[in-house]
Amino acid sequence: MRYLVTGGAGFIGSNIAFALAGERKAKVVVLDDFSSGDFRNLSGFGGDVVAGDILSRDWFDRVGRVDAVFHQAALVDTTIADQRRMMAANVDGFRNVLEYALGSGVKRVVYASSAAVYGNSECPMLETQTPTPENVYGFSKAMMDNLAREWSEAHKDMTIVGLRYFNVYGPREYYKGKMASMVFQLYNQMKAGKRPRIFKYGEQMRDFVYVKDLVRANLNALDAERSCVCNAATGRPESFNAVIDALNKGMGTDLAPDYFDNPYGFYQNKTQADLRQAKALLNYRPEWSLADGIADYVKILEKGWK
């Protein structure tokens, strides 16, 4: 089998690329424009890399025929206020990927959606609820879901699976910089001997998901019997205080949180995924608790891996 991973030099894309090459023994082609991805995420990768922008079509022939596409390429900086830029990168880029798949005879596309489509809605968050995004990033992902639904209805022989990622952390996020996870940011503070800084009083909750579980959701999507959009998370929200407790345990430290006032007028106090649809349609069952995931991640970081 031969697979294409767009954004394959990025955090999640590179993890998927290595899993496909390792677990599935597949030939893997990475497409990336390296605007945010980094070649060091692909150190040791044995597949092919095509440098290209999903907003163009000059990569169609260079990639060639594949059996499925994992579309991870996106503009993920939620602080970007340029609406046209965000919509072009995420929605028009996805449209290009679907056009490539149709023209190349690819019957399966798995793509990254986001929990940002839910905004500050009630928990647990369900795929069937009306999206209420709070920023243009979340809106772009909601429009990608709409496009996927329309496309799958128009092309019945294609299976298109969207995964709404919640708060992902894990190896190969180093090069995301300011967009790296809270887990990684707090680890760096504590590694430097500083007290970890979080908003008062650390009781805010997120559905943190280890990237190894997220990779499993993507690979399971290869066997989905129909097109769908599913949450990809743990279904178990954890507090910011719990993150610090897990980091202290994994790092062998005892650093108390440094609480400070939340400067944002609007803030999402809790996220939690309903996983019933993911379990039913993708046979997805997360294996990593927050404590176990952070313990595993800390071991990797302590070895000096990025």
N, C-alpha and C positions, 0 to 999 in steps of 0.2 A: 504494500500500500504506500501511497505517496500523499503527503499532506502539505498544505500551505498554512503558515502561521503569519498573519499580518501583525505588525508591531512586535515581531518576535525577538527584538533586541531589548524590549522593555521588561518590566518586572514580571508580570503575569505571563506575557507571551513567551519569554525565555524559559520559564518553568514548564510551560506546556510543550514547547519544542523539545526539551530534554526528555520529558516523560514519554512523548510519542516515539522518539528515537530509542529510548531505553526499554520501556515496558512493551510497547507495540512493535518494536524492531522495524519501525517504518522509515522510509526516506522522507526527510523533512526539508521544505524550502521556507526560509524566513524572508519576508518582505518588510523592509523598514527604511524610513528616510533619515534615521538617526538624528532627528531633531530633539528627541528626548530619550530615546533608547541609547544604549551604550554597548560597544563591541565587547567590552569586558564581561557583560552578562552572558556572552556566548563562548567564553573561554572553554575549550575542549569540545565544542560542538562539531559534529562530524557531517553535518548536512550542507546544503547550499544556501547562500545569502544573496538576495537580489536587492540592490539599493534602488528604491523607488518610492514615489509619493502616491498614495491611494487616490488623490484627486486627479491624477493623470491616468492615461491608459497605456503608457509606453511599456509597462511591466507585464501586460497580458501575455504577450508572446514569449517574453523572457522567462516567465514562471512556467508556462506550458500546462500540460494536463495534470490534474491532481484528483484524488478521490474524495477529498473533503477540505473545507476551509475553516480555520479557526480565526475569526476576525477580532483581533485585540487592538489594532491601531486606532488611536483616538487622541483628541485633545482633552486631557483630564484635569487640567488646572482649573479648579472651580472658582478661582479668584478672577479669572479673565472675564472682563465685561464686554468685550467685543462680540456682539451677538452674531454678526455675519460670519466672523472667523470660526466661531464655535460650531455654528450650524453647517458651514461648508465642510469643515474637517470631519465632523461626526456623521451627519446625515447624508450629505452628498458623497462623502467617502464610502459610506456603507452602500449607497446606491451603485457606485462603481464596482464594488466587490460583488454585488449581486449580479450585475451585468456581466462581469467576468465569468462568474459561475454558470450563468445561463449559456453564454457563448461557448464555454469550454465543456459543457455537458456534466458539470459537477452537480450532484444530486443532494448534497448535504452541506449546510453552512451553520456553524455554531458561532454566535457572536456575543460580545460583552455588552450587556445592558447595565443598569445600575439601580441601587436602592434609592438614589437621588430622585427618582421619579415620584417617590412617595412623599417627599417633603416632610412636613411636621405632622403627618397624619397619625391616627391612633394605632396602637400596637395590639396584637401582631399584625404585620403588614401583609396584605393578600394581593396576589397577582390580578384578581378580578376587580379590585377597587379602582376608581377613577384616579389617574395620576394627578398629583398636586405639587409639582416641582416648585422649589423656591428660588432657583437660579437657572440661567440659560443652559448650563451643563445638564442638569436634570431634565430640562425641557427637551434638549437634543436627544437624550436617551429615550425619552417617551416617544419622540417622533421616529426614532429608529425602530421601536417596537411596533408602531403603526405601520411603517414601511414593510417590516418583516411579515406582519399579518396580511397586508394587501398582496404582497408578492407571493406568499404561500397559497393564497386563495386563487391567484391567477395562474400559478404554475404548480398544479397538483402533484407533479412527479418529484418536486423538490421538498426536502425536509429542512426547515429553518428553525433552529433552537436558540432562544435568547436566555442568557443567564444574568439575573439581576444581582450583581455583586454587592455585598454589604461591606463592612470595614475589614479590609484584607491586610494582613501583615505577613512577613516571612522573608526568606532569603531572596536576594537579587533586587531588593528595593533601594539599595544604597544610592543608586544614581538618580533616584527620583527627587533628591534634594528636599526642598521644603514641602513637597507633596508626599513624602514618605510617611508611613503610618505613625500614629501616636506611640505605639509600642517601640518602634525604632528610635523616635525622637527622645523618648524618656530614657531608653537604654543608654543613649549617648550622654545625656546629662548625668546619669548615675555613674557611668563608667569614668567620667571626669571628676567624680567625687562630689558632685553637686546634688542638692536636694531636688527631686523631680517636681517641676512646676505644673500644677493643674488648677482649673477653675474651682472656686469654693463650691461645695466642700467635698468634691470628688464623688458625688453620688449620681452624677450623670451616667447614663448607661448606653452601651453600643453592642450590637451583635457582631463581635469580632470573629473573623474566620481566618484560620491558618491557610496559607496559600496551597499547602499540600491537599487540603480538602477541596479547595477551589479547582485544582487540577483534576481531581477525581470527578468533580461535577462535569467538567468539560469532556473528559474521556467517556464518561457514561452517556453523554449526549450523542455520541456516535451511534448508540443503539436505540435512541428514542424512536418510537413507532410513528409519531406524528409531530408536526410542527407545534411549538408551544413556547411560552415564556415562563421561566421558573426562578424562584428565589434561590440564591446560592449563599448560604450562611450556616450558622449553627442552630439557630432558633432559640439560643439561650443568651439573653443579654447580660452583660457584666459591667460593673461600675469601673470608673477610672481608678478608684482606690484599689480594686481587685487587680488591675493591671500592675500597679506599683507593688502590691504584695507579691505577685507572681515573679516580677523582675527581681525583687529583693531576695526571694528564695532561690531563684536560678543563678543569681550573681554572687550569692553569699554576702550580701550587704544588709544594712539596716538603716536605710535613709527614709526619713519621714517626709511626707508630701509638703511642698511649699505652696499653700493655697493663695490664690489671688483673685480679685474680682473679675468676673466675666465682662469683657468690654462690649459684647454684642447685644444690641437691643433684641434681636431675634436669635434664638438658639434652639437647636433640636436636643431635647433632654433625653430622648430614648429612641433607639431603633431595635426592632425585633422582627425577624422573618417568620412567617408561617411556612413550614416546609412540607405540608401535606401534598402539594402538587409536585414538588421536586421528588418526593419519595415515590409517588404513584407513577409518574411519567419517566423519571430518569433513574429510579432505584438509587437515589442519592441519600446517603446517610453519613453525616459528618462523623469523623473518627477522633478529631482532636478537640479536647476541652481547651479553654483559655490557659489554664495552668500548665497543661501538658504541652500545648503548642509553644508557649513562651519558653518553657524549659528546653525544648528541642531547639528553638531559634537561638537562645542564648548560647547553647553549646556550639552552634555553628558560628556565631559572631565571635565567641571567645577564641576560636581557632584562627581568626583573622580573615575569614571569608566574608565577602560582601553580600 
